[in-house]
C-alpha cells in the first residue's frame, strides 16, 4: 500500500464518517469531560500528596 492510496482511503473514510455516526446519544459530552477533569485533578492531588520531599 502506497502513501497516496493510504491517504485517499483515509479521506474517503473520514468523509463517510460524518454522514452517520454510531455514538451513543445518551453520553453527554459536558458530563463526560467534567468527569475526566475531576479524575485527572484527583490523581494530580494524590500524586502531590506523595511528593513530600520538596
MODELLER restraints for C-alpha pairs under 7 A, 6 or more apart:
rsr = mdl.restraints
at = mdl.atoms
